[in-house]
Amino acid sequence: MSTITEAPSTDGKILRNFRNSADVENFYRFVHENGLRREAGLIMSTIVKALKDNEKKSKRKRKAKAKKKKVQ
């Protein structure tokens, strides 16, 4: 009996859930096997915060630009 498993084919399909990615699964496995849950959590929260800050800045710029157009 063979223990080889094939990854699901994604030809022509868009992955809707990033957790289906083999790379993400390997990352989770690495974190778990090496006891890096706390460190990974800190890194992920830092990344999410940075992304949200950038999003807020871009929204402010768009609002300011729209406001300028209304005034003119």
DONU-541249 format. One record per atom (N, C-alpha, C, O): residue in one letter; x, y, z. Coordinates in steps of 0.001 Angstrom, whole numbers, plus 524288, in hexadecimal, padded with zeros to 5 digits. Atoms other than C-alpha are relative to their C-alpha. Layout:
N
AXYZ/...
% end
This chain:
72
M803487FB6D80000/M800008000080000/M80379804D780000/M8071E8052F8031E/S7FCDA7FB5080093/S8059180D2D7FC0F/S7FE008044E8039E/S7F94A804DD8046A/T801807FBA87FC9B/T805B4818DB8053D/T8009C805357FD39/T8000B809507FFA9/I7FF577FB3280300/I80819822C57FA79/I7FA9F802517FEF5/I7F7117FF9F7FD29/T804EC7FD5C8010C/T7FD4582CB97F988/T80100804527FC11/T80521806C97FC10/E7FF887FBEA803E9/E7FAF4835FD7EE69/E7FD4D804E1801FF/E7F92B804A480471/A8026A7FB0D7FEA2/A7F84F844507F0A7/A7FB5F800DC7FC5B/A7FB8A7FF487F7D2/P8047C7FF0280361/P7EB16848A47EB91/P8018E803807FB6D/P8048A807387FC0C/S7FEC37FD00804AD/S7EBD984DE87DDD4/S7FD588054C8003A/S7F8B4805AA8016B/T8022F7FABB80009/T7E9F785C987DCDE/T80029802417FA85/T7FFBD807007F9DA/D7FFE87FE2580561/D7EAD185D627CE12/D7FAC9802857FEB1/D7F6AE800097FF05/G804B97FD4680186/G7E11A8679B7C9C1/G7FC96801A880489/G7F862803D6803B2/K803137FE827FB6A/K7DC48869CB7D791/K802EC8043A802FF/K807BB8044180328/I7FDB47FC017FCAB/I7DEA68757A7E031/I7FF4D7FE398059E/I7FAFB7FCEB80746/L8006D8017A7FA7E/L7E1CE8722D7EE39/L7FD4580460802ED/L7FF35808C580328/R802E87FC0F7FD1F/R7D7C38794D7F634/R801D880065805A4/R8010F8046480832/N7FE47800187FA9C/N7DDBE8758380324/N805E07FF2E80010/N807C97FB257FE46/F7FA528006080021/F7EC2C8781B8051F/F801FF7FB5C8031A/F8066A7F9AB80240/R7FE3F804737FCDA/R7ECDC86CEC80EE4/R800837FB067FCC6/R802C47F7317FE9A/N7FF6F8048780368/N7EBE68636D80388/N805737FFA77FDAF/N806D67FBA47FB6C/S7FACA7FFD780245/S7F9A4867487FF72/S803B47FC6B802FC/S803AC7FC51807CB/A7FC2D803827FD8D/A8045485D4880207/A8041580320802FE/A805F68015F8070F/D7FC227FCC37FD50/D80DAB86842805BF/D7FE0E801B88055B/D80100801AE80928/V8023E7FE537FB04/V8049486D248105E/V7FFBC7FB64803BE/V800E47FBF080860/E80036804AD7FCB9/E8029885F5C81566/E8056B7FEAC80220/E805F77FD53806B5/N7FAA4800FF7FE3F/N8115885D69815FC/N801BC803F980414/N8047C8029D807C8/F7FEB17FBFC7FC28/F812CC86A4981D3D/F7FD897FEB480545/F800267FEF08094D/Y8029E8016E7FB22/Y808AA866318275C/Y802B17FB5880295/Y803657FB4580756/R7FD5F804A07FDEE/R80F7A85910828E7/R8053B8018580275/R8068A7FFA7806B1/F7FAF57FE387FDFF/F81CBD85FBA82AC0/F7FF56802CA80538/F8023D801CB808EC/V801027FD1A7FB2C/V81741868E383512/V7FE9C7FC3B80463/V8009D7FCB9808BB/H801B7803B77FC01/H810C585DB083C5F/H8047D7FC83801D6/H805327FBC280688/E7FBCD803A07FE9E/E81C788547583BF1/E804638029B8030D/E807088000880622/N7FBBA7FD4A7FD6E/N825F085ED1840C2/N7FE3B8035B8049C/N8015C80640806D5/G801F87FD287FB76/G81D48864A584B54/G80057805E37FF5F/G801D7808A480303/L7FF7E7FA6F80123/L81CC087207844FE/L7FABE802C77FFB3/L7FA36806AE7FCEF/R8053C7FDB08005A/R80E678752784723/R7FFF4805AA801C1/R7FDA0808FA7FF28/R7FFFA7FAA67FDFC/R810E68815084F40/R802B2803AB7FC2E/R800B1807DE7FAF7/E7FD037FCBC80393/E81B24886A1845F8/E7FD0C800D97FAE4/E7FCF08052F7F8D0/A802FE7FF8E804DC/A812D2883C8839FF/A7FB558039F800C7/A7FA03806AC7FD4E/G804627FC8E7FED7/G8074E88A8384073/G8019A805AF8002F/G7FED8809127FE2C/L7FE0F7FAA37FFCA/L80F56896A084344/L8013A802137FA8C/L7FFF5806877F942/I7FEAD7FE6480552/I814588971083559/I7FB0F801107FCD9/I7FAAF805057FA24/M804D57FF54802F9/M806CA8954282F96/M7FD00804DA801C2/M7FAD7807A67FE7F/S802C87FB5E7FE2B/S800D989FC783844/S802BD804F97FE32/S80028808DB7FD06/T7FD137FB81801F1/T80BB48A92D83448/T7FED9800EB7FA3A/T7FE238055E7F88D/I8011D7FF8E8059B/I809438A65C825E9/I7FA7C802137FF20/I7F9AE8058A7FBE4/V8056D7FE4980097/V7FA898A80D8274D/V7FF7D805BE80173/V7FCC5808AB7FEC5/K800307FA867FE5B/K7FC618B4E882E8D/K80247803887FBCE/K8000B8079D7FA99/A7FD8C7FCDC8041A/A805888BA0A82404/A7FC75800647FB37/A7FC04804907F8DD/L8038A7FFE68047A/L7FBF08B63F81952/L7FB4D8038380107/L7F9A1806677FD91/K8047A7FCB37FEAF/K7F0A58BCD38205D/K80185805BF8000C/K7FE85809107FE47/D7FE307FA997FFF3/D7F8A38C9308227B/D80091802157FA73/D7FF0A806827F959/N7FF767FE6080572/N7FBEE8C9B8813FC/N7FAAE800D17FD7B/N7F9F6804717FA68/E805427FF8580224/E7EDA58C7A98109F/E7FD748050C801E1/E7FAE1807BC7FED6/K802357FB307FDE5/K7E9988D2D081997/K80257804BE7FD4E/K7FF8F808737FC07/K7FD6A7FB9C80295/K7F3AB8DBD581371/K7FDF0800BD7FA7C/K7FCF6805237F8D0/S801E87FF8C80561/S7EF0B8D8C1805BD/S7FA5D801F17FFE7/S7F8E5804E37FC65/K805627FE187FFBA/K7E0D98DAFF809B8/K7FFEE805D980112/K7FCD8808B87FEC2/R7FFC07FA6A7FECA/R7E46C8E82F80F81/R801808031B7FB2A/R7FF488073E7FA20/K7FE567FD4B804C0/K7EB5E8EBFF802F3/K7FB8B800457FC12/K7FAB3804537F9A1/R804618000B803B0/R7DFAB8E7EB7FAB4/R7FBC2803CF801B4/R7F985806947FE7A/K804007FC6C7FE10/K7D6508EF7080377/K801AB805A57FF3B/K7FE7F808EF7FDBC/A7FE0A7FAB2800AF/A7DEEE8FB8980307/A7FFB8801957FA43/A7FE55806037F902/K800277FEE58059D/K7DFCD8FA9C7F43B/K7FA60800F27FE44/K7F9608047F7FB2E/A8057F7FF5F80161/A7D1078F9147F30B/A7FDE38052280220/A7FABD807BB7FF95/K801BD7FB1E7FD9B/K7CEE0904837FC24/K801F3804A77FCD8/K7FF18808727FC19/K7FDD57FBCD8033A/K7D7DB90D157F3E5/K7FCD8800A37FB01/K7FBC2805057F958/K803037FFC2804D5/K7D0379099B7E7AD/K7FAA58026C800F2/K7F8B78054F7FD9F/K8051E7FDC87FEC0/K7C34F90D247EE53/K8005C805E2800B9/K7FCF0808C57FEF8/V7FF587FA727FEDA/V7C87791A5D7F2C6/V800DE8030F7FAF8/V7FEFE807757FA79/Q7FEC77FD36804E2/Q7CD4E91DFF7E536/Q7FB7E8000E7FC85/Q7FBC8802387F83D/
% end
